Amino acid sequence: MASVSTGSEPSAAPRAQGPRPLIGLDLLRFGAACLVMLYHLACTAWMVPSSEAAVLVGSPIPFPTLLPVSAQGWVGVQMFFVISGYVIAYSASNASASRFLTGRILRLMPGVWFCATVSFGLALLFFPDSVWILLERYVRTLILFPVPRWIDGVYWTLGIEIVFYALVYLLLCLNRFERLEPVIMAVGVISALAWLLAAAPVFPDLDRIISTRIAKLVLVTHGCHFALGVLLWSAARQGLTVTRMAALAVCLTGAFLQIRYDAGFVGASLGLDRSPAMPWLLYAGFMGLFCLSIRVNAALTDIAPGLGRRFRDLGLATYPLYLLHTFVGALTMRFLSAHGLPPAADLAGGVLVAVAASLVVSRRVEPPLRARLGLAVETVGTKLRSRGLVLGALTR
């Protein structure tokens, strides 16, 4: 999922636009997290008995009328990747390699450590697996091991994000950040071309191959989504050029083809319609709102300056919401259902409790953990610098 900035987590607005919060971005990433939450709580929790959500809910609570949207909520992940491309380009544009690396560590790890610990504790109570199996998954999650299984399936996206961060970090280390756009453009075009070839009848099995975990980790699967974010960031700063428009068109085509494959895979798994129409519509609407939010952000913050802080709180809560919603939301639904509440109230309660929990984590838990981790990183960096090691630059 997309994560922004470092330390005290300033606004997601590009600095070229001043200190204004980017209200639309905060709302869009919160909306993307809600789509993923709806997919797990209102779809897989009763349609996929082997899913974490189904095990936690216990007795299935069906929501057939929501399926046209809830069964497509997985597309929120692709939206996260676009946002990540934009936000990471912004963050890195004003950072040294060491500052960028430190910021990514401080942004990712406190949330992972806390949320994974909560999920592990609840899994011990409600999952049928042995303590040792759950402990192994917990440890794999704590260290962000790149291949499954983790304590919760949602962690699959973090390994992909880290590969993207690593590519940006490498460019910063080489003092070649100005090459970010062409490098990520190349990644996006390669990804898009792979999906175009997979759509051709002469390569009937290619779509499955470029959807494996290895393909995901080398950005072949989702590189087109990350590239869209970076290209939109470049266009916002420097304007649209013929090259950028062509690259955007190619990457957008690849993005829609990738979504089509996922729609077919999920539809077949759930025994539902395999048409990509609804996820395409959701993704297209997201892209339109994304571009619009960049264009009108200054006017919007001038008209309603107080909105920035409120929506920023929602944006910051997106990360713990993504990591916690399955366990917190599903167990809330289980509790409410056991006390005789109707399905609609169960789902509403699960969503509200998950959102409330994520706000508590982002406001009260993550900041002190991040501060302590920052002190630890600074201490280690000081010791390394005193010994003349290159890695001492980590905290500069």
ABEGO torsion letter per residue (X at the ends): XBBBEBEAGBBABBAAAEABBBAAAAAAAAAAAAAAAAAAAAAAAAABAABAAAAAAEBBBBBAAAAAAAAAAAAAAAAAAAAAAAAAAAAAAABBAAAAAAAAAAAAAAAAAAAAAAAAAAAAAABABBAAAAAAAAAAAAAGBABOBBABAAAAAAAAAAAAAAAAAAAAAAGAAAAAAAAAAAAAAAAAAAAAAAABAABAAAAAAAABAAAAAAGAAAAAAAAAAAAAAAAAAAEBBAAAAAAAAAAAAAAAAAAAAAAAAAAAAAGBBABAAAAAAAAAAAAAAAAAAAAAAAAAAAABAAAAAAAAAAAAAAAAAAAAAAAAAAAAAAAAAAAGBBAAAAAAAAAAAAAAAAAAAAAAAAAAAAAAAAAAAAAAAAAAAAAGBAAAAAAX
